[in-house]
Structures are given as C-alpha cells and as structure tokens.
Amino acid sequence: MADDNAWAFKLPVLSNIIALGLWLGFLVLSNAEFIWLLILGFVSLLMIDYGLHQAQIISHEYFKVRKYVTLIVVFALMVAVAQL
C-alpha cells in the first residue's frame, strides 16, 4: 500500500520544494546563478530517483537512463554558464 511507503509522503514534498526553489531562483537570481541552481536541482532530482531506485519503486533501466540524461543536461548547463 502506498501509505506504508515513506516515499508516498517524501516525493510530493521534495519535488514541490525543488520546483518552488527553482521558480524563486528564476525570479531573483542572475542568469549564471540561476543556471547553477538548475544544476543543483537536476542533481537533487537524480538523488531522489536514486532513493526511489533503492526502494525498488523505479526500475534499474529507468534509473540508468535517468543518470545519463542528467549527466548530459548538467554538462550542457555547465557549458552554458561558462559562456556567460
């Protein structure tokens, strides 16, 4: 049952905190600072997915793809911030 799973509470709370933090960052930070915040957000979401993977809520294949996509996105954001 989902209510017995700690992720049933943690996932909506963490994802909303990250989303609100990114939105606030968009409103108040410079471009470079916001890109660094995006990097932190993507890494945080990957850490959440790692927890979901460890709890066997998401599959190994999904998590593997998620790692590679996050790596590509973080690299692209680092290139973007280096060009500012």
JORA-V786406 format. One record per residue. N is the residue number from 1. PSI is psi in degrees with one decimal (NA if undefined). OMEGA is omega in radians with two decimals (NA if undefined). D_CENTER is the distance of its C-alpha to the mean C-alpha in Angstrom with 2 decimals. Layout:
BEGIN
((N;PSI;OMEGA;D_CENTER) (N;PSI;OMEGA;D_CENTER))
END
This chain:
BEGIN
((1;138.8;-3.07;25.58) (2;-30.7;-3.12;22.14) (3;-24.1;3.13;23.47) (4;-14.5;-3.09;24.16) (5;129.5;3.14;20.62) (6;-28.6;-3.13;18.64) (7;-21.6;3.13;15.45) (8;-30.5;3.07;17.44) (9;-45.4;-3.04;17.14) (10;-41.6;-3.01;13.94) (11;-50.5;3.13;11.58) (12;-35.8;-3.14;12.88) (13;-50.9;-3.12;13.14) (14;-43.8;-3.11;9.72) (15;-36.5;3.10;8.13) (16;-36.0;3.07;11.05) (17;-44.6;3.13;10.89) (18;-45.7;-3.13;7.56) (19;-45.0;3.13;9.20) (20;-39.5;3.10;12.45) (21;-41.4;3.11;11.52) (22;-40.3;3.11;10.40) (23;-45.6;3.10;13.57) (24;-40.0;3.09;15.69) (25;-40.3;3.10;14.62) (26;-37.2;-3.09;15.64) (27;-33.2;-2.95;18.89) (28;-16.6;-3.04;19.90) (29;158.9;3.00;18.56) (30;169.2;-3.13;20.19) (31;-48.1;-3.11;18.74) (32;-43.7;3.14;18.06) (33;-39.6;3.14;16.53) (34;-38.7;3.10;14.21) (35;-41.9;3.08;13.13) (36;-36.5;3.08;12.46) (37;-38.9;3.06;10.42) (38;-42.9;3.10;8.34) (39;-47.1;3.10;8.12) (40;-40.1;3.12;7.22) (41;-45.0;3.13;4.41) (42;-40.4;3.11;3.22) (43;-39.4;3.10;4.86) (44;-42.6;3.11;4.09) (45;-35.3;3.07;2.19) (46;-39.0;3.11;4.99) (47;-37.3;3.07;7.06) (48;-45.0;3.10;7.17) (49;-34.2;3.08;8.22) (50;-43.6;3.09;10.52) (51;-40.4;3.09;12.02) (52;-36.5;3.09;12.61) (53;-44.5;3.13;14.16) (54;-34.4;3.12;16.28) (55;2.8;3.13;17.42) (56;36.9;3.08;18.36) (57;-33.3;3.04;16.69) (58;154.1;-3.05;15.14) (59;161.4;3.09;17.32) (60;-40.3;-3.12;17.45) (61;-43.7;3.12;17.77) (62;-46.4;-3.10;14.62) (63;-38.0;3.11;12.59) (64;-47.1;3.10;14.65) (65;-42.3;-3.13;13.93) (66;-39.9;3.11;10.14) (67;-46.9;-3.11;10.67) (68;-41.8;3.14;13.01) (69;-42.6;3.12;11.24) (70;-41.2;3.10;8.28) (71;-44.0;3.13;11.32) (72;-45.0;-3.12;13.16) (73;-44.8;-3.14;10.81) (74;-41.2;3.10;10.41) (75;-44.7;3.13;14.16) (76;-40.0;3.11;14.99) (77;-37.6;3.10;13.44) (78;-39.3;3.07;15.41) (79;-42.7;-3.13;18.43) (80;-44.3;-3.11;18.12) (81;-29.1;3.11;18.04) (82;-23.3;-3.11;20.91) (83;-4.5;3.13;22.93) (84;NA;NA;22.90))
END
